[in-house]
Amino acid sequence: MSILQANHRWFLAIFLFCAAIFLANAAHYILFRVLKRKEAEGTSEFAPGWGIQRHLAHPARAIFLITCTLFILPSIPHLPDNWEDIIRQGLIMSLILSLGWMAAGGVYVAQTLLLKKYDLNAENNVRARRVHTQFQLFRRLIIGFIMVVTLGALLWSFHDPRIWHYGTGLLASAGVASLVLATAAKSTASNVLAGLQIALTEPIRLDDVVIVQGEWGRIEEITTAYVVIRIWDQRRLIVPLSYFIENSFQNWTRESAEILGTAFLYVDYSIPVAELRAQLDRIVHPSKLWDGRVCGLQVTNLTEKTMELRCLMSSRNASESFDLRCLVREEMTAYIQQHYPDAFPTTRMSFQQTGTSTETSRSAPLPAFPKHRGTES
């Protein structure tokens, strides 16, 4: 009779364990099936692209399974007390880790929710870049805080008062530990503090156009230690965060992406500037690269050999400005070659002979290169 009762208790324990697994998976399936459908439809607050399925599905499944297992653990028969304590402690630690995993995933979901209305691909995305940069840095700090709290909760879960004391001291001594780490790793601590300064003062943001160490590129990523700059030729420049606090650099999109571009022409004094100015208008005004704000041509310098003309144009961003400048150089050079081939820079030389004062001029045969005119006496 006792054997039948024992078998009955084992059967009940196995049945409860299977039922717990089934209920946990069923609850998980129903909940995330509904959320996935809401995401796909986009008809409620669960708009597409939240990442709930990607960031929360796996930790939620683990939490459901561990919780159900903890409920049926007392029903397992003939289990020694020390074994039951060990299994319970392992399940509690697993539950704490799963909750920490869930909290970290919730940070990503919250970030996606809060950043949905800030589109980096918008025409004027200064505010979007500001918010994205701040959330990227704050997300890392919050996840780091979650990791510390999770570790402290793991130590608190032990029954040993000494280990529980360590868990309390872990959080209580966080400030002291920060000072010790700052002394032991000065560069790392300075980068962390620089990250906080960058998030608050915003000298750089994601997708900003910057010139750092003579390289032109865009801010691709801002971590807690360094910044990744995507250079125009697809290279990556890795710069410590502290560099942007301690050194000067150029930020072309600090307030707006709009920018002025220049193209310089070096021509002879004989060319009519008014006609070149009219030709610049005919080149720039129809172009989609011009934003309609500024277009002008001025004489900016004179030397003994050439006249410097500056073509000034405005564009919506640095990339379009570069293309527009190249277009103006090509079209203006072609116009001068076609209509004023003798107006390219020339070099004048004078040769003197005793008792003569006649002057002759000679010009180079190729108009595409600077001419050399010589006079002999």
Wavefront OBJ file of the C-alpha trace (Angstrom):
o trace
v 0.000 0.000 0.000
v 2.890 2.380 0.810
v 4.465 1.600 -2.578
v 1.228 2.561 -4.324
v 1.045 5.770 -2.301
v 4.662 6.585 -3.202
v 4.038 5.907 -6.876
v 0.901 7.982 -6.673
v 2.845 10.895 -5.200
v 5.542 10.607 -7.918
v 2.838 10.450 -10.556
v 1.230 13.556 -9.101
v 4.579 15.370 -9.021
v 5.325 14.460 -12.653
v 1.819 15.467 -13.656
v 2.141 18.819 -11.880
v 5.561 19.413 -13.472
v 4.192 18.710 -16.966
v 1.161 20.852 -16.220
v 3.438 23.690 -15.087
v 5.451 23.480 -18.309
v 2.279 23.394 -20.370
v 0.688 26.322 -18.540
v 3.870 28.410 -18.729
v 4.260 27.830 -22.475
v 0.545 28.369 -23.087
v 0.523 31.665 -21.184
v 3.681 32.770 -22.987
v 2.291 31.794 -26.393
v -1.047 33.540 -25.885
v 0.478 36.740 -24.498
v 3.145 37.193 -27.150
v 0.877 35.984 -29.934
v -1.480 38.831 -29.107
v 1.363 41.325 -28.880
v 2.847 40.137 -32.175
v -0.535 40.507 -33.889
v -0.937 44.008 -32.483
v 2.528 44.893 -33.732
v 1.748 43.571 -37.196
v -1.573 45.419 -37.400
v -0.254 48.662 -35.932
v -3.810 49.583 -34.883
v -3.090 50.196 -31.218
v -0.361 51.510 -29.013
v 1.686 48.430 -29.903
v 2.878 49.895 -33.192
v 5.185 47.911 -35.492
v 8.841 47.812 -34.660
v 8.702 47.916 -30.883
v 10.878 44.811 -30.603
v 8.732 43.220 -27.872
v 9.039 39.783 -29.444
v 12.789 40.137 -29.923
v 13.716 41.606 -26.529
v 11.108 40.203 -24.092
v 9.939 36.844 -25.437
v 12.861 34.700 -24.238
v 13.222 36.162 -20.715
v 9.433 35.983 -20.256
v 9.431 32.288 -21.189
v 12.186 31.618 -18.654
v 10.293 33.517 -15.918
v 7.075 31.573 -16.578
v 8.853 28.208 -16.471
v 10.875 28.954 -13.332
v 7.873 30.355 -11.475
v 5.729 27.313 -12.256
v 8.580 24.988 -11.230
v 8.917 26.773 -7.876
v 5.201 26.176 -7.224
v 5.367 22.417 -7.805
v 8.730 21.898 -6.065
v 7.145 21.132 -2.618
v 5.036 18.355 -4.183
v 8.066 16.245 -5.170
v 8.116 13.225 -2.778
v 11.084 11.831 -0.797
v 13.293 14.800 -1.625
v 15.959 15.465 1.019
v 15.741 18.847 2.671
v 19.243 19.861 1.618
v 18.496 18.908 -2.023
v 15.267 20.847 -1.948
v 17.094 23.900 -0.578
v 19.761 23.646 -3.275
v 17.182 23.266 -6.059
v 15.101 26.119 -4.675
v 18.170 28.340 -4.406
v 19.145 27.545 -7.989
v 15.622 28.313 -9.228
v 15.523 31.598 -7.299
v 18.889 32.643 -8.736
v 17.689 31.719 -12.218
v 14.534 33.747 -11.643
v 16.578 36.774 -10.543
v 18.780 36.524 -13.623
v 15.718 36.193 -15.838
v 14.155 39.255 -14.222
v 17.361 41.201 -14.851
v 17.332 39.967 -18.456
v 13.708 41.048 -18.727
v 14.503 44.501 -17.299
v 17.362 45.001 -19.785
v 15.045 43.996 -22.631
v 12.449 46.415 -21.314
v 15.020 49.218 -21.604
v 15.432 48.451 -25.307
v 11.665 48.356 -25.811
v 11.246 51.672 -23.975
v 13.991 53.209 -26.097
v 12.274 52.050 -29.292
v 8.947 53.434 -28.052
v 10.336 56.829 -27.102
v 12.445 57.218 -30.272
v 9.790 56.226 -32.809
v 8.724 59.809 -33.444
v 12.333 60.984 -33.895
v 13.282 59.927 -37.423
v 16.962 60.205 -38.315
v 16.079 60.120 -42.018
v 14.005 63.300 -41.824
v 15.094 66.395 -43.726
v 15.728 68.396 -40.553
v 16.851 65.797 -38.019
v 18.797 67.884 -35.515
v 16.388 67.164 -32.640
v 16.174 63.482 -33.631
v 19.967 63.145 -33.557
v 20.067 64.873 -30.170
v 17.496 62.538 -28.617
v 18.983 59.391 -30.170
v 22.440 60.280 -28.856
v 21.199 60.919 -25.318
v 19.140 57.731 -25.179
v 21.996 55.638 -26.503
v 24.273 56.780 -23.679
v 21.584 56.638 -20.981
v 20.549 53.138 -22.122
v 24.045 51.820 -21.439
v 24.147 53.466 -18.025
v 20.722 52.074 -17.071
v 21.652 48.564 -18.203
v 24.865 48.822 -16.159
v 22.792 49.811 -13.122
v 20.447 46.847 -13.744
v 23.444 44.506 -13.805
v 24.665 45.827 -10.433
v 21.198 45.472 -8.889
v 20.851 41.945 -10.296
v 24.201 40.933 -8.837
v 23.221 42.383 -5.469
v 19.876 40.540 -5.579
v 21.718 37.269 -6.320
v 23.803 37.715 -3.187
v 20.724 38.670 -1.147
v 18.997 35.441 -2.185
v 21.393 33.292 -0.135
v 20.418 32.277 3.380
v 23.942 32.830 4.670
v 23.957 36.173 6.567
v 27.551 36.813 5.526
v 26.733 36.530 1.826
v 23.589 38.625 2.369
v 25.809 41.239 3.984
v 28.006 41.233 0.874
v 24.942 41.882 -1.262
v 23.991 44.859 0.891
v 27.537 46.179 0.853
v 27.760 45.825 -2.930
v 25.177 48.540 -3.449
v 26.115 50.590 -0.367
v 29.754 50.826 -1.507
v 28.966 51.697 -5.120
v 30.205 55.263 -4.606
v 33.476 54.107 -3.015
v 33.972 51.541 -5.756
v 33.488 54.269 -8.340
v 36.282 56.308 -6.757
v 38.583 53.291 -6.636
v 37.875 52.479 -10.261
v 38.386 56.094 -11.244
v 41.825 56.033 -9.609
v 42.805 52.645 -11.042
v 41.498 53.324 -14.559
v 41.743 57.052 -15.094
v 41.253 56.926 -18.869
v 38.205 54.677 -18.609
v 36.623 56.848 -15.924
v 37.347 60.000 -17.916
v 35.608 58.483 -20.945
v 32.552 57.592 -18.848
v 32.356 61.123 -17.473
v 32.946 62.498 -20.968
v 30.001 60.390 -22.148
v 27.760 62.048 -19.559
v 29.018 65.480 -20.612
v 28.383 64.696 -24.269
v 24.853 63.495 -23.504
v 24.063 66.702 -21.611
v 26.005 69.373 -23.541
v 25.708 67.723 -26.991
v 28.937 68.726 -28.748
v 28.307 65.740 -31.024
v 25.257 63.664 -31.893
v 24.565 60.607 -33.976
v 24.861 61.284 -37.727
v 26.651 64.604 -37.149
v 29.073 65.617 -39.901
v 32.452 66.293 -38.281
v 36.074 66.848 -39.212
v 38.371 65.153 -36.704
v 42.133 64.953 -37.175
v 41.724 66.145 -40.745
v 39.189 63.417 -41.639
v 35.649 64.201 -42.869
v 32.965 61.778 -41.709
v 29.730 61.144 -39.840
v 29.208 60.040 -36.245
v 28.111 56.421 -36.633
v 28.142 55.175 -33.032
v 28.729 56.606 -29.554
v 29.664 54.041 -26.898
v 30.611 54.545 -23.261
v 34.311 54.568 -24.182
v 34.752 55.750 -27.766
v 33.097 57.247 -30.829
v 33.015 55.574 -34.251
v 33.267 58.001 -37.182
v 32.318 56.694 -40.632
v 34.722 58.424 -43.021
v 33.584 59.280 -46.548
v 35.684 56.466 -48.099
v 34.066 53.840 -45.797
v 36.922 53.706 -43.310
v 36.175 53.958 -39.589
v 37.949 56.355 -37.243
v 37.817 55.304 -33.571
v 38.187 58.263 -31.218
v 38.034 58.211 -27.370
v 35.094 60.083 -25.886
v 37.390 62.350 -23.910
v 38.853 63.690 -27.177
v 35.656 65.612 -27.914
v 35.776 67.293 -24.498
v 39.487 68.133 -24.458
v 40.171 69.056 -28.108
v 38.737 71.276 -30.810
v 37.014 69.794 -33.843
v 34.610 70.866 -36.559
v 30.912 69.990 -36.373
v 29.116 70.918 -39.588
v 25.645 69.975 -38.319
v 25.677 71.425 -34.803
v 22.531 73.510 -35.307
v 21.472 72.662 -38.851
v 22.617 70.537 -41.778
v 22.461 73.555 -44.132
v 25.894 74.649 -45.318
v 27.636 77.037 -47.701
v 30.032 75.657 -50.290
v 32.706 77.400 -52.357
v 34.403 76.805 -55.684
v 37.410 78.974 -56.616
v 38.384 79.954 -60.142
v 41.743 81.469 -61.104
v 41.513 83.413 -64.336
v 43.172 86.217 -66.239
v 42.230 89.874 -65.703
v 40.742 90.058 -69.191
v 37.698 87.887 -68.441
v 34.330 89.657 -67.890
v 33.198 88.887 -64.338
v 29.553 89.827 -64.939
v 29.161 87.160 -67.628
v 30.677 84.522 -65.345
v 28.270 85.580 -62.604
v 25.328 85.141 -64.987
v 26.651 81.751 -66.073
v 26.904 80.645 -62.441
v 23.209 81.474 -61.966
v 22.347 79.427 -65.063
v 24.256 76.444 -63.625
v 23.116 76.573 -59.999
v 19.462 77.626 -60.160
v 18.139 74.574 -62.090
v 20.133 72.127 -59.947
v 18.334 70.025 -57.315
v 21.477 70.227 -55.195
v 20.861 73.939 -54.509
v 18.506 74.863 -51.686
v 17.618 78.302 -53.058
v 19.275 80.427 -50.353
v 22.658 81.689 -51.599
v 24.267 81.872 -55.030
v 26.905 84.447 -55.920
v 30.262 85.088 -57.540
v 32.793 87.615 -56.267
v 36.408 88.632 -56.891
v 38.079 87.670 -53.616
v 41.772 88.172 -54.405
v 44.158 89.658 -56.958
v 47.760 88.653 -57.563
v 50.348 89.747 -60.076
v 49.366 86.800 -62.284
v 45.714 85.835 -61.661
v 42.340 86.992 -60.450
v 40.645 84.804 -57.856
v 36.878 84.310 -58.202
v 34.823 82.670 -55.472
v 31.592 80.906 -56.379
v 29.425 80.686 -53.233
v 26.441 78.283 -53.128
v 24.195 76.919 -50.381
v 22.924 73.360 -49.996
v 20.757 71.335 -47.650
v 23.640 69.213 -46.334
v 27.355 68.591 -46.722
v 26.993 65.723 -49.206
v 24.889 67.773 -51.613
v 27.207 70.738 -51.133
v 30.198 68.660 -52.218
v 28.400 67.474 -55.359
v 27.252 71.012 -56.177
v 30.771 72.395 -55.802
v 32.117 69.747 -58.173
v 29.348 70.556 -60.672
v 30.128 74.285 -60.573
v 33.858 73.695 -61.096
v 33.240 71.453 -64.096
v 30.602 73.652 -65.752
v 32.390 76.952 -65.156
v 35.683 75.556 -66.460
v 33.941 74.214 -69.566
v 32.277 77.603 -70.129
v 35.592 79.460 -69.891
v 37.282 76.948 -72.216
v 34.534 77.430 -74.793
v 34.008 81.206 -74.664
v 37.213 82.667 -73.209
v 40.059 80.249 -73.903
v 42.662 83.017 -73.509
v 41.438 83.940 -70.028
v 43.144 81.130 -68.137
v 46.035 82.149 -65.863
v 49.017 83.500 -67.793
v 52.616 84.150 -66.931
v 54.215 87.251 -68.428
v 57.977 87.392 -68.999
v 60.125 90.272 -70.294
v 63.469 89.894 -72.088
v 65.632 92.976 -72.646
v 68.418 93.614 -75.169
v 70.725 96.602 -75.234
v 69.596 99.351 -77.647
v 66.236 97.792 -78.621
v 62.699 98.471 -77.387
v 60.458 96.324 -79.578
v 57.939 93.966 -77.924
v 56.536 90.728 -79.261
v 54.149 88.323 -77.548
v 54.020 84.591 -77.796
v 51.418 82.259 -76.350
v 51.441 78.534 -75.573
v 49.576 76.353 -78.130
v 47.369 74.503 -75.594
v 44.604 76.714 -74.112
v 43.710 74.153 -71.388
v 46.975 74.886 -69.535
v 48.328 78.228 -68.222
v 49.685 80.348 -71.065
v 53.173 81.878 -71.130
v 53.424 85.193 -72.899
v 56.903 86.565 -73.558
v 58.054 89.962 -74.808
v 61.485 90.700 -76.157
v 63.123 94.090 -76.572
l 1 2 3 4 5 6 7 8 9 10 11 12 13 14 15 16 17 18 19 20 21 22 23 24 25 26 27 28 29 30 31 32 33 34 35 36 37 38 39 40 41 42 43 44 45 46 47 48 49 50 51 52 53 54 55 56 57 58 59 60 61 62 63 64 65 66 67 68 69 70 71 72 73 74 75 76 77 78 79 80 81 82 83 84 85 86 87 88 89 90 91 92 93 94 95 96 97 98 99 100 101 102 103 104 105 106 107 108 109 110 111 112 113 114 115 116 117 118 119 120 121 122 123 124 125 126 127 128 129 130 131 132 133 134 135 136 137 138 139 140 141 142 143 144 145 146 147 148 149 150 151 152 153 154 155 156 157 158 159 160 161 162 163 164 165 166 167 168 169 170 171 172 173 174 175 176 177 178 179 180 181 182 183 184 185 186 187 188 189 190 191 192 193 194 195 196 197 198 199 200 201 202 203 204 205 206 207 208 209 210 211 212 213 214 215 216 217 218 219 220 221 222 223 224 225 226 227 228 229 230 231 232 233 234 235 236 237 238 239 240 241 242 243 244 245 246 247 248 249 250 251 252 253 254 255 256 257 258 259 260 261 262 263 264 265 266 267 268 269 270 271 272 273 274 275 276 277 278 279 280 281 282 283 284 285 286 287 288 289 290 291 292 293 294 295 296 297 298 299 300 301 302 303 304 305 306 307 308 309 310 311 312 313 314 315 316 317 318 319 320 321 322 323 324 325 326 327 328 329 330 331 332 333 334 335 336 337 338 339 340 341 342 343 344 345 346 347 348 349 350 351 352 353 354 355 356 357 358 359 360 361 362 363 364 365 366 367 368 369 370 371 372 373 374 375 376 377
